[in-house]
Amino acid sequence: MSSTSASLYMTQVRFCRALAVVRSLPTESGGSFQPSITDRLKFYGLYKQTLAGDCMLMKPSSKHIVQYAKWKSWDRLRGTSPIEAQTMYIHALIDLLKQVSNNNQILMIDDLIRTIFFFS
């Protein structure tokens, strides 16, 4: 396997692991930590850019707040490659986990980061 292929493979593995971590975060109050709406929209846009590439949907009316926010989050990534979006997703998650760790809201941050970056 060439170094470029190995690097792409590792990025994709890390992205899949980061997805699993984000999907495991609580979405309702009562959990030890809840990502902000801004964080959720960032992850949404990066996820869509990774899977579908540039947003080709028509801009929704700003009266439809949720659809407009999702569209805007995805559309602002126009021109970003899927691999670059995966890397951005991973780094956004690590930044979020470090922020949470600094606030002492989750105790196993190092374990989550190790899960993303290292093979078992």
C-alpha positions as CSV (number, residue, x, y, z in Angstrom):
1,M,0.0,0.0,0.0
2,S,1.5,3.4,-1.0
3,S,1.9,6.0,1.7
4,T,-0.9,8.1,0.1
5,S,-3.3,5.2,0.1
6,A,-2.4,4.3,3.7
7,S,-2.9,8.0,4.7
8,L,-6.3,8.1,3.0
9,Y,-7.3,4.8,4.6
10,M,-6.3,6.0,8.1
11,T,-8.3,9.2,7.6
12,Q,-11.3,7.2,6.7
13,V,-10.9,4.8,9.7
14,R,-10.5,7.8,12.0
15,F,-13.5,9.5,10.5
16,C,-15.7,6.3,11.1
17,R,-14.5,6.2,14.7
18,A,-15.2,9.9,15.1
19,L,-18.7,9.3,13.7
20,A,-19.3,6.6,16.3
21,V,-18.2,9.0,19.1
22,V,-20.4,11.8,17.9
23,R,-23.4,9.5,17.5
24,S,-22.9,8.3,21.1
25,L,-23.1,11.9,22.5
26,P,-26.3,12.6,24.4
27,T,-28.9,14.6,22.4
28,E,-31.2,15.4,25.2
29,S,-30.8,17.0,28.6
30,G,-29.9,14.7,31.4
31,G,-26.6,13.5,29.8
32,S,-23.3,14.6,31.2
33,F,-22.7,16.7,28.1
34,Q,-24.7,18.0,25.2
35,P,-23.1,19.5,22.1
36,S,-24.4,23.0,21.3
37,I,-26.6,23.6,18.2
38,T,-23.6,25.3,16.6
39,D,-21.5,22.1,17.1
40,R,-24.3,19.9,15.8
41,L,-24.6,22.0,12.7
42,K,-20.8,22.0,12.1
43,F,-20.8,18.2,12.3
44,Y,-23.9,18.0,10.1
45,G,-22.3,20.1,7.4
46,L,-19.0,18.3,7.5
47,Y,-20.8,14.9,7.4
48,K,-22.9,15.9,4.4
49,Q,-19.8,17.3,2.6
50,T,-18.0,14.0,3.2
51,L,-20.7,11.8,1.9
52,A,-22.3,13.9,-0.8
53,G,-19.8,16.6,-1.8
54,D,-20.9,20.1,-2.6
55,C,-24.5,21.0,-1.7
56,M,-26.7,21.1,-4.7
57,L,-30.0,21.7,-2.9
58,M,-31.8,24.9,-3.5
59,K,-31.5,27.4,-0.7
60,P,-34.6,26.9,1.6
61,S,-36.5,29.9,2.8
62,S,-35.1,31.4,6.0
63,K,-38.7,30.9,7.4
64,H,-37.8,27.2,7.6
65,I,-35.2,27.8,10.3
66,V,-33.9,24.2,10.7
67,Q,-33.7,23.4,7.0
68,Y,-32.0,26.8,6.3
69,A,-29.5,26.3,9.1
70,K,-28.6,22.8,7.9
71,W,-28.4,24.0,4.3
72,K,-26.1,26.9,5.3
73,S,-23.9,24.7,7.4
74,W,-23.4,22.4,4.4
75,D,-23.2,25.0,1.6
76,R,-20.5,27.0,3.3
77,L,-18.2,24.0,2.8
78,R,-18.6,24.2,-1.0
79,G,-15.3,23.3,-2.7
80,T,-14.0,21.3,0.3
81,S,-12.9,17.8,-0.7
82,P,-14.5,14.8,1.1
83,I,-11.2,13.8,2.6
84,E,-10.5,17.4,3.8
85,A,-14.1,17.4,5.3
86,Q,-13.3,14.1,7.1
87,T,-10.1,15.6,8.6
88,M,-12.0,18.8,9.6
89,Y,-14.7,16.6,11.3
90,I,-12.1,14.7,13.3
91,H,-10.4,17.9,14.4
92,A,-13.7,19.5,15.3
93,L,-14.5,16.5,17.5
94,I,-11.1,16.6,19.2
95,D,-11.5,20.3,19.8
96,L,-15.0,19.7,21.3
97,L,-13.7,16.9,23.5
98,K,-10.9,19.0,24.8
99,Q,-13.3,21.8,25.5
100,V,-15.5,19.4,27.5
101,S,-12.5,18.0,29.2
102,N,-11.4,21.5,30.3
103,N,-14.9,22.0,31.7
104,N,-14.7,18.6,33.6
105,Q,-17.9,17.4,32.0
106,I,-16.6,14.0,30.7
107,L,-13.9,12.0,32.5
108,M,-12.8,9.7,29.7
109,I,-11.7,12.1,27.0
110,D,-8.3,10.6,26.6
111,D,-9.9,7.2,26.0
112,L,-12.2,8.7,23.3
113,I,-9.3,10.4,21.5
114,R,-7.3,7.2,21.6
115,T,-10.2,5.3,20.1
116,I,-10.2,7.7,17.2
117,F,-6.5,7.7,16.5
118,F,-5.1,4.3,17.4
119,F,-5.9,0.8,16.3
120,S,-6.7,-1.8,18.9
